[in-house]
Amino acid sequence: MQIVILPTADDVAAYGAQLFIRQLTDKPQSVLGLATGSTPLALYRLLIRACQQQEVSFANAKTFNLDEYLGLPADHPQSYRYFMQQHLFNAIDIVPANTAVPDGSATDPVAACQRYEQQIADAGGIDLQLLGLGRNGHIGFNEPSSGLRSRTRIKTLTPATIADNARFFAPGEYQPHLSITMGIGTILDARKVLLLATGANKAAAVKAMIEGPLTAACPASALQLHEQAIVVLDEAAAADLSDIEFYRHIERENQALLKRLASQ
Ligand code: F6R
């Protein structure tokens, strides 16, 4: 795991946006894995700006979102498809047919999960997967106890996640308790994984993910198995890490090495 600790949430977004821009510059036909939630919003704003200023293009890219509520149609304002249209897709030059979000209104959701896995495979696999982090350590909607090799499937949300996401629903509005989510195995298959976490309310989950044991009790700890996982944190989210000075030291060494290699 590469651990990058930056002063603010804005710095985290800027770092993440640069990684996406570099990915698309190196490989315009990249397959990108995307997330919803509050964390990636600032990153998406930066990507929109970069696209509008023609610093980056999504015209040849494909995207796959991590998850979707089961039981919400795509045009429901709380669906993750709707979120992506509003916060990214409508404002960039991506081909609409090249954006995939699990089908929350599928009549046969089990078959829809298998189809999603097949679509990812047919696209050649995910090059760069963006992740947020749940306060309980979830990635996608892989809640604690999720199988570490799981694939796209239907998952029940924990009461904690339902409560965390209740802020997006009007009082009394129907809020789904089930989701379709890429599995942890699906996420681990991505060539590169970028997890962003900001704010003090993520500090305990960040510590469990990085310094805790590899365990289904903290699904994000599965990233310890990934060859190219980059975790980008603001100071608040990193605050509980015991070895924080060591992670800063490694990152300084990495940067110095990169500089040396670039100047040769
Ligand atoms: C979203 C997703 C979730 C969120 C996580 C953090 O597609 O899969 O795992 O990334 O719940 O959400 P925020 O960013 O709202 O704190």
Residues whose N, C-alpha, C, O or C-beta is under 5 A from the ligand:
A	BS01	F6R	A35 T36 G37 S38 T39 P40 L66 D67 L131 G132 L133 G134 H138 I139 G140 F141
